[in-house]
Amino acid sequence: MTDQPNTLTPDVVNAIVRDMDDPRYPSQITVFCDHCGVENTGEYMVSAEMRSRERLAVARQHLVNNEGWEHTDDGDDFCPTHAGSSE
């Protein structure tokens, strides 16, 4: 359930929240760059059944797929400035 619409407009959020068969709700999640500390905070649709780690994975996947962030197998997150760098 880590797939997200590209943009969570008010209309998208309202449609999801009103759908009684969709357990997702909006949640604000912040991801930090492990190199420089820059923060990226966004609204993501998650469900109550998701653990904290799974909710963070939703944000990470969105940032990697859409905003140039990198997430490593070691659990580190890097902003677009530091993604792919070996510093």
Secondary structure, DSSP 4 states (H G I P E B T S, - for coil): -----SS--HHHHHHHHH-TT--EEEEEEEEE-TTT--EEEEEEEEETTS-HHHHHHHHHHHHHHHS--EE-TTS-EE-TTTTT---
